[in-house]
Amino acid sequence: MSDTITLTYKVVKGVPIKLDLYLPTHEQNQGPTPAVVYFHGGGLVMGSRRDLFPHWLQNRVTSTGYVFISADFRLIPTGPTTGHDVVEDIKDLFAFLREKDFKVCRETGEEVKIDPGKVAVSGSSAGGLCAYLAASHVTPRPAALLPIFASGGDFLTPFYLNPKSEPFLRGRPLVDASMFADYVHPLAAKVASDLLSESPLTFVPGSNPPLPANPRMAVVFLYLQLGTYLDYYTGQYEPSISASLRSLVGDSKQRLIDTIPEHHRALFPQLNVTSSWPPTYLLHGEEDTAVLVHESQNIHQLLKDAEVESTLKLVPGQDHYFDVMTPNAEDLWGNVFDDVLVFLKKQLSS
């Protein structure tokens, strides 16, 4: 078990935004240590740095002698927070970790210092979107990119833009929008004025199957169901950016791109892939119903076109969060997880 330290990397309007720093499982004697930054999923709407946690990744990273960092960020729609604020948090997190003389200490007194030039970035689902945003906007760029069934690989698709009338996520029933009216634009005063960096997964005690006790767990699905996710992500409700793009579904991608206001294009990873992106390893289940596999395929192709080293690993028959929601995941895909570590070691040891 590695040592774990919780730190606050910034404070916004009195709300601390935190990270958990997992130290290597053995003491280091070779100077600054590589690190992997990880962002949690939840559609940017809910979750925390400890939810749906990829122990398989953290264990491999810390046992290799690297630092593993799981970080929170401001959630949408609160504050009111948008994707632009999430980008700001991501940039501030990297600045915090790269501060001159930044180091932490074990209980033994041993100091661990992060090598600022050897920081990789990863994330699952919307956390993978955060990883894409780090690749786009953090300077200097992260040393490697590990998106895990990441959203944001292609926001210009019917999946994000069209309302849905049939179950689409693992066959679960559609969300009753009337039960979550506070979270639909115009937001209720409590939601609009709130500021959150943590909204953990919680369930009704004794419910079987488990019933969400945190309303935000349904809200992210509701936005996808209504075809309005991009409104909340960008903060552009009037005119609705989702409606504007929806009217052009079926037209050329360039027409859709031209419809996106210039200042929002920074939030669309597919519009910001360049030859300066870091080497990338994309991991995705082929039967994902929450983030379609096309999104990783699209980013992979854009990276190849930009002549960036990119590997796309598709896991047959698997849906969203197959890596943490399957009891015997290590037995089934341990070799895939090991390949991920080989990639990280190659990029962080050079």
C-alpha positions as CSV (number, residue, x, y, z in Angstrom):
1,M,0.0,0.0,0.0
2,S,1.4,3.4,-1.0
3,D,1.3,6.4,1.2
4,T,-1.5,8.8,0.4
5,I,-1.5,12.5,0.9
6,T,-4.4,14.9,0.4
7,L,-3.6,18.4,-0.7
8,T,-5.6,21.5,-1.8
9,Y,-4.2,22.8,-5.0
10,K,-6.4,25.9,-5.3
11,V,-9.3,27.6,-3.5
12,V,-12.2,29.2,-5.4
13,K,-14.7,31.4,-3.4
14,G,-13.8,29.6,-0.3
15,V,-14.2,26.1,-1.8
16,P,-11.0,24.0,-1.7
17,I,-10.2,21.9,-4.7
18,K,-8.2,18.9,-3.7
19,L,-6.0,16.1,-5.0
20,D,-4.9,12.8,-3.6
21,L,-1.2,12.0,-4.1
22,Y,-0.3,8.3,-3.9
23,L,3.5,7.9,-3.3
24,P,5.5,5.1,-4.8
25,T,5.4,1.8,-2.8
26,H,9.1,1.8,-2.3
27,E,11.5,4.6,-1.3
28,Q,13.2,6.5,-4.1
29,N,16.9,7.4,-4.3
30,Q,17.3,8.6,-7.8
31,G,16.0,12.2,-7.6
32,P,12.8,13.6,-9.1
33,T,10.1,11.1,-9.8
34,P,7.7,10.8,-12.8
35,A,4.0,11.1,-12.1
36,V,0.6,10.3,-13.6
37,V,-2.3,12.7,-13.1
38,Y,-5.7,11.1,-13.3
39,F,-9.1,12.8,-13.6
40,H,-12.4,11.1,-12.6
41,G,-15.5,10.6,-14.7
42,G,-19.1,11.7,-14.2
43,G,-19.7,13.9,-17.2
44,L,-18.1,16.8,-15.4
45,V,-21.4,17.0,-13.5
46,M,-20.8,14.6,-10.6
47,G,-18.1,12.4,-9.0
48,S,-15.0,12.9,-7.0
49,R,-11.3,11.9,-7.1
50,R,-12.2,8.7,-5.2
51,D,-15.2,7.5,-7.3
52,L,-14.9,4.7,-9.8
53,F,-11.3,4.7,-8.9
54,P,-8.9,2.7,-11.2
55,H,-7.0,0.7,-8.6
56,W,-5.4,-1.3,-11.5
57,L,-3.8,1.8,-12.8
58,Q,-2.8,3.4,-9.5
59,N,-1.2,0.1,-8.3
60,R,0.8,-0.3,-11.4
61,V,2.0,3.3,-11.4
62,T,3.1,3.4,-7.7
63,S,4.7,-0.1,-7.8
64,T,6.8,1.1,-10.7
65,G,8.1,3.9,-8.5
66,Y,6.0,6.8,-9.9
67,V,3.6,9.1,-8.1
68,F,-0.1,8.8,-8.9
69,I,-2.3,11.8,-8.5
70,S,-6.1,11.8,-8.6
71,A,-7.6,15.3,-8.8
72,D,-10.9,17.0,-8.4
73,F,-12.1,20.0,-10.4
74,R,-15.1,22.3,-10.4
75,L,-18.3,20.6,-11.5
76,I,-20.9,21.8,-14.0
77,P,-23.4,23.4,-13.8
78,T,-22.6,25.2,-10.6
79,G,-21.2,28.6,-9.6
80,P,-22.1,28.8,-12.6
81,T,-19.2,26.6,-13.8
82,T,-18.6,25.7,-17.4
83,G,-16.0,23.7,-19.2
84,H,-13.9,26.9,-19.4
85,D,-13.5,26.8,-15.6
86,V,-12.6,23.2,-15.8
87,V,-9.8,24.1,-18.2
88,E,-8.6,26.7,-15.7
89,D,-8.5,24.1,-12.9
90,I,-6.5,21.7,-15.0
91,K,-4.0,24.3,-15.9
92,D,-3.7,25.4,-12.2
93,L,-3.3,21.8,-11.1
94,F,-0.3,21.3,-13.4
95,A,1.2,24.7,-12.4
96,F,0.8,23.6,-8.7
97,L,2.6,20.3,-9.4
98,R,5.4,22.0,-11.3
99,E,6.1,24.7,-8.8
100,K,9.8,25.1,-8.1
101,D,10.8,22.9,-5.2
102,F,7.4,21.2,-4.9
103,K,7.8,18.0,-2.9
104,V,6.1,16.0,-0.3
105,C,7.3,13.8,2.6
106,R,6.5,10.3,3.7
107,E,6.0,9.5,7.4
108,T,9.6,8.2,7.3
109,G,10.8,11.7,6.5
110,E,11.8,10.7,2.9
111,E,11.2,13.5,0.5
112,V,9.5,12.8,-2.9
113,K,9.9,15.4,-5.6
114,I,7.9,15.2,-8.9
115,D,9.9,15.6,-12.1
116,P,8.0,18.4,-13.9
117,G,9.1,17.2,-17.3
118,K,7.8,13.7,-16.7
119,V,4.1,14.1,-15.9
120,A,1.6,12.0,-17.8
121,V,-2.1,12.6,-17.8
122,S,-5.0,10.2,-17.8
123,G,-8.7,10.0,-17.1
124,S,-11.8,7.9,-17.5
125,S,-14.9,9.0,-19.4
126,A,-15.3,12.8,-18.8
127,G,-12.0,12.5,-17.0
128,G,-10.5,11.5,-20.3
129,L,-12.0,14.7,-21.7
130,C,-10.0,16.5,-19.0
131,A,-6.9,14.6,-20.2
132,Y,-7.6,15.8,-23.7
133,L,-8.0,19.4,-22.4
134,A,-4.6,19.1,-20.6
135,A,-3.0,18.0,-23.9
136,S,-4.5,21.0,-25.6
137,H,-3.9,23.7,-23.0
138,V,-1.2,22.8,-20.5
139,T,2.2,24.3,-21.2
140,P,4.6,22.5,-21.3
141,R,2.6,19.6,-22.6
142,P,2.2,16.5,-20.5
143,A,4.7,13.8,-21.4
144,A,2.1,11.2,-22.3
145,L,-1.7,10.9,-22.7
146,L,-3.8,7.9,-21.5
147,P,-7.6,8.5,-22.3
148,I,-9.8,5.7,-21.0
149,F,-13.2,5.5,-22.8
150,A,-12.8,9.3,-23.0
151,S,-15.6,11.6,-24.0
152,G,-14.9,14.6,-26.2
153,G,-13.3,12.7,-29.0
154,D,-16.2,13.9,-31.2
155,F,-18.9,16.2,-29.8
156,L,-20.3,16.9,-33.2
157,T,-22.4,13.7,-33.5
158,P,-26.1,12.9,-33.0
159,F,-25.3,11.1,-29.8
160,Y,-24.7,14.5,-28.1
161,L,-27.0,16.6,-30.2
162,N,-30.2,14.7,-30.7
163,P,-32.9,14.1,-28.0
164,K,-33.5,10.4,-27.2
165,S,-36.8,8.7,-26.8
166,E,-35.5,5.1,-26.2
167,P,-33.2,3.7,-23.6
168,F,-29.6,4.2,-24.7
169,L,-27.3,3.6,-21.6
170,R,-27.0,-0.2,-20.9
171,G,-30.7,-0.3,-21.5
172,R,-31.6,1.6,-18.4
173,P,-34.9,3.6,-18.4
174,L,-34.9,7.2,-19.5
175,V,-34.6,9.9,-16.8
176,D,-37.9,11.6,-15.8
177,A,-36.9,15.2,-16.5
178,S,-39.6,16.5,-14.2
179,M,-37.7,15.1,-11.2
180,F,-34.6,17.1,-12.0
181,A,-36.1,20.5,-13.1
182,D,-33.7,22.4,-10.8
183,Y,-30.8,21.3,-13.0
184,V,-32.4,22.2,-16.3
185,H,-31.8,25.7,-17.7
186,P,-32.8,28.1,-16.4
187,L,-31.2,26.6,-13.3
188,A,-32.8,26.8,-9.9
189,A,-31.2,29.5,-7.7
190,K,-29.6,26.9,-5.4
191,V,-27.9,25.1,-8.3
192,A,-26.9,28.3,-10.1
193,S,-25.3,29.8,-7.1
194,D,-23.6,26.7,-5.7
195,L,-20.0,25.8,-6.2
196,L,-18.9,22.1,-6.1
197,S,-15.7,20.3,-6.6
198,E,-16.9,17.0,-5.2
199,S,-20.3,15.3,-5.6
200,P,-19.6,11.6,-4.7
201,L,-21.6,8.6,-5.8
202,T,-24.1,7.7,-3.1
203,F,-26.9,5.2,-3.0
204,V,-30.1,4.7,-1.0
205,P,-29.2,2.3,1.8
206,G,-30.6,-1.2,1.3
207,S,-31.9,-0.6,-2.2
208,N,-31.6,-3.5,-4.6
209,P,-30.7,-2.8,-7.3
210,P,-28.9,0.2,-5.9
211,L,-30.8,3.5,-6.3
212,P,-28.9,6.8,-6.7
213,A,-29.2,9.0,-3.6
214,N,-27.2,11.8,-5.3
215,P,-29.5,13.5,-8.0
216,R,-26.4,14.5,-10.0
217,M,-25.9,10.9,-10.9
218,A,-29.0,11.1,-13.1
219,V,-28.5,14.7,-14.3
220,V,-25.5,13.8,-16.6
221,F,-27.7,11.2,-18.3
222,L,-30.6,13.7,-18.6
223,Y,-28.4,16.2,-20.5
224,L,-27.4,13.5,-23.0
225,Q,-31.1,12.4,-23.2
226,L,-32.2,15.9,-24.0
227,G,-29.4,16.5,-26.5
228,T,-28.3,19.6,-24.5
229,Y,-25.1,18.5,-22.9
230,L,-23.0,21.0,-24.9
231,D,-25.2,23.9,-23.5
232,Y,-24.1,23.1,-20.0
233,Y,-20.5,22.3,-21.0
234,T,-20.0,25.6,-22.8
235,G,-22.4,27.7,-20.8
236,Q,-24.1,28.8,-24.0
237,Y,-27.9,28.4,-23.5
238,E,-29.3,31.3,-25.5
239,P,-29.1,30.7,-28.3
240,S,-28.6,27.0,-27.5
241,I,-25.3,25.8,-29.0
242,S,-26.8,22.3,-29.0
243,A,-29.8,23.4,-31.0
244,S,-27.7,25.4,-33.5
245,L,-25.5,22.3,-34.1
246,R,-28.5,19.9,-34.1
247,S,-30.0,21.8,-37.0
248,L,-26.9,21.0,-39.1
249,V,-26.7,17.3,-38.3
250,G,-26.1,15.6,-41.7
251,D,-24.3,18.6,-43.1
252,S,-20.5,18.6,-43.5
253,K,-18.4,18.6,-40.3
254,Q,-16.9,22.0,-41.4
255,R,-20.4,23.6,-41.3
256,L,-20.9,22.4,-37.8
257,I,-17.4,23.7,-36.8
258,D,-18.1,27.1,-38.4
259,T,-21.2,27.3,-36.2
260,I,-19.2,27.0,-32.9
261,P,-18.3,30.5,-31.5
262,E,-14.5,31.0,-31.6
263,H,-14.1,31.2,-27.8
264,H,-15.8,27.8,-27.3
265,R,-13.6,25.9,-29.8
266,A,-11.0,25.5,-27.1
267,L,-13.4,23.1,-25.4
268,F,-13.6,20.7,-28.4
269,P,-10.6,18.4,-28.3
270,Q,-11.1,17.3,-31.9
271,L,-10.5,20.9,-33.0
272,N,-7.2,21.2,-31.1
273,V,-5.2,18.2,-32.1
274,T,-1.8,19.2,-33.3
275,S,1.6,17.7,-34.0
276,S,2.7,18.9,-30.5
277,W,0.2,16.6,-28.7
278,P,2.0,14.0,-26.5
279,P,2.2,10.2,-27.4
280,T,-1.2,8.7,-26.7
281,Y,-2.6,5.3,-25.7
282,L,-6.4,5.1,-26.0
283,L,-8.3,2.4,-24.2
284,H,-12.0,1.8,-25.0
285,G,-14.7,-1.0,-24.8
286,E,-16.1,-1.8,-28.2
287,E,-19.7,-1.9,-27.0
288,D,-19.6,1.3,-24.9
289,T,-23.1,2.8,-24.7
290,A,-22.2,5.9,-22.6
291,V,-19.2,7.1,-24.8
292,L,-19.4,5.6,-28.2
293,V,-16.2,3.9,-29.4
294,H,-16.2,6.3,-32.4
295,E,-14.9,9.0,-30.2
296,S,-11.6,7.3,-29.5
297,Q,-11.4,6.2,-33.1
298,N,-11.8,9.8,-34.2
299,I,-9.1,11.2,-31.9
300,H,-6.8,8.3,-32.9
301,Q,-7.1,9.1,-36.6
302,L,-6.6,12.8,-36.0
303,L,-3.4,12.1,-34.0
304,K,-2.2,9.8,-36.8
305,D,-2.9,12.5,-39.4
306,A,-0.9,14.9,-37.2
307,E,1.9,12.3,-37.1
308,V,1.6,11.9,-33.3
309,E,2.4,8.5,-31.9
310,S,-1.0,6.9,-31.0
311,T,-2.2,3.4,-30.0
312,L,-5.9,2.5,-29.9
313,K,-6.7,-0.6,-27.8
314,L,-10.3,-1.8,-28.2
315,V,-11.7,-4.4,-25.8
316,P,-14.3,-6.6,-27.5
317,G,-17.8,-6.8,-26.0
318,Q,-17.2,-4.3,-23.2
319,D,-19.3,-1.4,-22.1
320,H,-18.5,1.8,-20.1
321,Y,-16.2,1.4,-17.0
322,F,-15.5,-2.3,-17.8
323,D,-12.2,-1.9,-16.1
324,V,-13.6,-1.1,-12.6
325,M,-17.1,-2.5,-12.7
326,T,-16.2,-6.1,-13.5
327,P,-15.2,-8.1,-10.4
328,N,-12.6,-10.2,-12.2
329,A,-11.3,-7.4,-14.4
330,E,-7.7,-8.1,-13.5
331,D,-8.0,-11.7,-14.6
332,L,-9.7,-10.8,-17.8
333,W,-7.7,-7.8,-18.9
334,G,-4.5,-7.8,-16.8
335,N,-2.4,-8.1,-20.0
336,V,-4.1,-5.0,-21.4
337,F,-3.4,-3.1,-18.2
338,D,0.2,-4.3,-18.3
339,D,0.5,-2.9,-21.9
340,V,-0.7,0.4,-20.6
341,L,2.1,0.4,-18.0
342,V,4.6,-0.5,-20.7
343,F,3.5,2.6,-22.7
344,L,3.7,4.9,-19.6
345,K,7.2,3.6,-18.7
346,K,8.4,4.2,-22.2
347,Q,7.2,7.8,-22.2
348,L,8.2,8.6,-18.6
349,S,11.7,7.0,-18.6
350,S,13.0,8.6,-21.8
